[in-house]
């Protein structure tokens, strides 16, 4: 991306990935492939630090983290077997069996570095929504927007647009503003 930034003049977003989420909600780190190839030992976690974000700001306009890097989820392990429990009883373990953790400082840190934050991926289905949202995807959007999220990747743009429009109402521009006198009787 650093080289791409020197070749084109378009906004760039550095995507951030992870290998998974531990039972306690901690991000299981992974490395960008170009780091692996070059022998750089840093992980995506290193890029999420204030120093890493400052480096990203040298070539990108924003970051695209997993939403779980902003607000993670922790699992229930009531039987102590080291595995997440299926608390919904649907024979699957997913976000709907987990509970939200406190937000990280990623959005604030990225903004301090001059970066926009566009998180991924927001979905409406229960399996992608933590228990705290009670099956209401709008609550998830509202939480992330309230944390300062600038934009998002979603498979349900209608829901995202509806929530954003409610939180950030806009009026349609007047195409004749400034063209016609404000008083049509004045000439």
N, C-alpha and C positions, 0 to 999 in steps of 0.2 A: 504494500500500500504506500510505503514511503516513496518508492520510485514512481508509482502511478500518480501520486500527488504532484510530482514535478512535470508530468506529461499532459495532464488535463486540468481544466479549471471547473470542477464540479464538486459539490459537497460530498465528502466521504465519511462513512460511518464504520468504525472498527468494531466488528462483532466480537463478543466475548463468550467463551464456551466453558463447560465444566464436564467432568466425567460422571458426575451424579451428585446426590445429596445423602449425607450420612443420617443415621437415625436421629441424631440430635439437631439436625438442620444445618450442620456445617457443610459447606461446598466441598466436594471431592474434586480437587484440582486436576487439570490436564494442561498440556502444552500446545501452543500454536505449532502447526506443522513446520513452518519456516524456522521456528526456534529449534525444533528437533533436528532438522537437517543441518543447521548451522552450528549445532553444539551448544547453543544458548540454553542454560539450565532453568531459566525463568519459566513461570507458569502464567496462566491467565490471571491467577490471584495476584501475582506481582504487578500485572498491568492495571489492576484495580486499585492499587495504592495511590496516594497523592503523587508520588514520584512517577509511577507508571502512567498515570493519567496525564501528567505534564508532558511526558514523552509522546503520548498519543496525540496531544493537542498540537504538536509540531507538524503533523501531516494529515490529521483528520478533523472534522467539524463536530463529530459526535461519537458516542459509543452505543452499541447495541447489545446490552447484556441480557442474559436470561432473567426473567422476572424474579426468579428465585435468588438471584444475586442481590436483589433489592429487599425483598421480603421472602425469607425462606420458609420451609415447613418442617416440622419435626414429627416423627412417628411415635406411636404408642407401642411399647413392647412390654405388655402386662405380664406375659409368661416368662420373660427374661431369657428367651432363646436367641437373642441377638438379631431377630428379624422383625420387621414392621408387622403389626397386627392388622388384620382385615376387620376394622371396627364396623364397617357398613354391612358385613355379612354377604357381600356379593361375589365372594371367591376371587376377588382381585384386590391388590394393594396398589393404591394410586393416591393422588393428592386429596381425594375426598375422604381418605382414612387418616389424614394428617392435620396438624394444627399450625397456625401461623407463629412465626417467631417475631421478635422485635425487628423493625426495619434497620438496615445497615445505613452507613453514611455515604453510600456510593453516589446517589444523586447529588447530594451537597458537594461531595468531593469533585465530581465531574464538572459541576457548574463552576466551582472555584477555579478549575483548570481551564474554563472557557469552552467546555464541551456540552453539547446537547445530549440528552439521554432518551433513546428510543428502545424500550424493552420488548422482549418477545417471550412467548407467544400467548396471547390472550384468547381464551376459548370459552364457549358457553356451557359445555357439557359438564355435568357434575364431577366426572372423573378427573377433571383438570382444575377443580375448585376446592380449596381447603375447606374443612368442616366449618370454620368460622364464618364463611360466606353464606351458609344455609342454602346452597343451591342457587344463589342469586348472583349471576356474573356482574351485574351492575355495581354491586358492593366492591368487587375487586377493582374494577376500573376507577371507582370513586376513591378508593384508598390510594392507588398509585398516582392518580392525578393530584391528590391532596399532598402527596410527598414531593411534588414538583416535577413529575414525569413530563417530558416535552412531547413525546409521541410514542407510538407503539406499533407492533406488528400483531395483527389479529386475523383469525379465520372468520370472524364475525364483524365486519366493518359496520354493519347497521347498529349493533349494540354499542360499539365504541363511539360512533358518531352521535348516537342518541345521548349517551352520558356526557360526552364532551360538550355538546350543544346545550345541555341543561346546566352544566357547570360554568361554561364560558359562552353565554348567549351572544349572538351576533345579529346585526341587521344587514339586510341586503344593501349594497352600495347604490346610491342614486346616480345613474349614468349621466344625468344632466346637471349634477352639482357643479356650480362654478361656470356653467355654460349659459344658463338663463339667469336674468336678474331675479333676485328673491321676490320682488314685487312686480308681477307682470304688467301693472299699470304704469310702471316707471320705464321710460324709454330708451 
